[in-house]
């Protein structure tokens, strides 16, 4: 009896304990689930924030620079002799002898070659004979005219006959003058059988040989010789229109030959065409270079380097900062709240790795260097501080430097 009374409370306490254990287990399970949910939400938030941060590109910034240093302008030039003359024959015949070959230094008036011209020699002989005949007739007409004038004073002949004899004398004198002029013309022509150097220089070409048929004139065959004066050289350069106003007489330039790297030769601007070519939009510039030592060769190619002053007030940017868009050339600048602000610009000269900006920017603008092609107005960007040893960028000072992720 007592045993039954003691087991009844124990039986009632067992379900209560089980319920407590179940409640504790449920609370533990709910706590684990809550912790998992909170952790996942936190991780998602962190991941979302990181993704958003990674989506904002890091950019390099440059400030538009004022480059007051002189600019180098390098253009191709043609080096030519100071004087360069092709030597043609003035008489026809056969080459009798030549006395100089290519590379020979000659003086003005020096004999280069001789031409054998038998036909001209015969014409000269005939001209001399014609002159002798004309002179004989003139002497006879002179004597006859004098006699008839003497007889006219004594009325032995009529005045008409005296005038006729005087007219015949004047005609014979004119014939003599014509014959003498013809002979002198042939003598002058015969002097061209001797080919002479027109000035001091060097023979650069010889296009004839002994026995060759020579045709008179420059349009009947190649020149016999070519003589060049190379004590000075003329250098011709086509300067683009953008630089034409900066080239003036008296400017100095340096010639650089491809076969002599590291060496330069001075040259001076002596003339310009003073007109822009409608075909190439360039200004023809002529320079002179001293070649007393013969170190330069006529007909060669040279790079001509001009030292040009920078244009005052014009800013410069690296070429990598330019954006080529549908509505024209633009640059991306850093606006308020690190937002992109696109600006239209007008370019001046192209300096290779740099360009001159004529309008559209102010010196205080921070321009994004190497911007991604997809960068648009209002996009967010972020910048990083430059390293301590950061160098100046071409055309502007680096104010921030970091890598831009590929789009």
Helices and strands as residue ranges (DSSP letters): H 2-55, E 57-64, E 71-87, E 93-98, E 105-106, E 111-116, H 118-153, H 159-191, E 194-196, E 201-206, E 213-214, E 225-240, G 241-246, E 252-256, E 265-276, E 282-290, E 301-308, E 315-318, G 319-321, E 322-325, E 328-334, G 336-338, E 340-344, E 346-350, E 354-359, E 366-369, E 381-383, E 396-400
